Amino acid sequence: MPITHERTRFLNLLLDWQSARPERQVVILSGDVHAGAAFTLKSAYAPGRLEQWTASPLSTHAALPEV
């Protein structure tokens, strides 16, 4: 069962918390998804942004070109 609505609610709560005091920063750290990545998430309805960083496993070989 998709949890899209729960994810959206969670991200909106974080954006609302951040918007209440613009000096706040939100960083989401995650792992165990078999590849590393970094994303910036912006809301269409509120100011602010969330940074998501995902750590890759130490045993993963580079599969994507470096940017």
C-alpha positions as CSV (number, residue, x, y, z in Angstrom):
1,M,0.0,0.0,0.0
2,P,1.5,3.4,-1.0
3,I,2.3,5.8,1.8
4,T,2.4,8.9,-0.4
5,H,-0.1,10.8,1.7
6,E,1.9,10.1,4.9
7,R,5.1,11.2,3.3
8,T,3.5,14.4,2.0
9,R,2.0,15.1,5.4
10,F,5.4,14.6,7.0
11,L,7.2,16.9,4.5
12,N,4.5,19.6,4.9
13,L,4.9,19.4,8.7
14,L,8.7,19.9,8.4
15,L,8.2,22.8,5.9
16,D,5.7,24.5,8.2
17,W,8.1,24.1,11.2
18,Q,10.9,25.6,9.1
19,S,8.7,28.5,7.8
20,A,7.8,29.5,11.3
21,R,11.4,30.6,11.8
22,P,13.3,31.0,8.5
23,E,16.7,30.6,10.2
24,R,15.8,26.9,10.9
25,Q,17.3,24.3,8.6
26,V,15.9,20.9,7.9
27,V,18.2,18.0,6.8
28,I,16.9,14.5,6.3
29,L,19.6,11.8,6.6
30,S,18.8,8.3,5.4
31,G,20.5,5.1,4.2
32,D,20.1,1.6,3.1
33,V,18.6,2.3,-0.3
34,H,21.6,0.8,-2.3
35,A,22.7,4.2,-3.7
36,G,23.8,7.5,-2.4
37,A,22.0,10.7,-3.4
38,A,21.3,14.3,-2.4
39,F,18.2,16.2,-3.1
40,T,16.7,19.6,-2.4
41,L,12.9,19.6,-1.9
42,K,10.9,22.8,-2.2
43,S,7.3,23.4,-1.5
44,A,4.8,24.8,-4.1
45,Y,2.8,26.5,-1.3
46,A,5.4,27.7,1.3
47,P,8.8,29.2,1.5
48,G,11.8,27.1,2.6
49,R,13.4,23.9,1.5
50,L,14.5,20.5,2.8
51,E,17.8,18.9,2.1
52,Q,17.8,15.1,1.9
53,W,21.1,13.2,1.9
54,T,21.2,9.4,1.5
55,A,24.4,7.5,2.4
56,S,25.3,4.6,0.1
57,P,26.6,1.3,1.4
58,L,30.4,1.1,1.7
59,S,30.4,-2.0,-0.6
60,T,28.6,-0.2,-3.5
61,H,30.7,0.5,-6.6
62,A,30.1,3.8,-8.4
63,A,27.4,3.2,-11.0
64,L,26.6,6.8,-11.8
65,P,28.9,9.4,-13.3
66,E,30.1,12.0,-10.9
67,V,28.5,15.4,-11.4
